[in-house]
Amino acid sequence: MQSIIELAHRLQLSVVAEGVEDAASATFLQQHQCDTIQGFYYSRPVSLADFKAYFQHMEQAA
């Protein structure tokens, strides 16, 4: 995985890790400068309506 991240960065590409499901994987990817990490570890999939409602709530709370 580290080699893939390094190669992509040398090619001036951003790296998106999908399917991250545990803290150990997230930590490894962060330590190796993965640009974007997504998966069940952070959130289960949500509908667009729920996504919008969440951010509207966060804006009001700020």
CORMOLIN-V521689 format. One record per residue. RES is the residue in three letters. D_LAST is the distance of its C-alpha to the last C-alpha in Angstrom with 2 decimals. Layout:
BEGIN
res/d_last
RES/D_LAST
RES/D_LAST
END
This chain:
BEGIN
res/d_last
MET/37.81
GLN/37.55
SER/40.31
ILE/38.61
ILE/35.40
GLU/37.55
LEU/39.70
ALA/36.84
HIS/35.36
ARG/38.87
LEU/39.02
GLN/35.70
LEU/34.05
SER/30.66
VAL/30.89
VAL/29.02
ALA/29.78
GLU/29.59
GLY/30.31
VAL/28.92
GLU/29.27
ASP/29.29
ALA/27.95
ALA/31.24
SER/31.10
ALA/27.52
THR/28.50
PHE/31.69
LEU/30.05
GLN/27.45
GLN/30.36
HIS/32.29
GLN/29.62
CYS/29.07
ASP/26.68
THR/24.92
ILE/25.16
GLN/24.64
GLY/26.10
PHE/26.02
TYR/25.03
TYR/21.46
SER/21.41
ARG/24.03
PRO/24.34
VAL/22.18
SER/22.99
LEU/21.41
ALA/20.25
ASP/18.53
PHE/16.96
LYS/15.58
ALA/14.42
TYR/12.55
PHE/10.59
GLN/10.12
HIS/8.80
MET/6.29
GLU/5.30
GLN/5.51
ALA/3.82
ALA/0.00
END
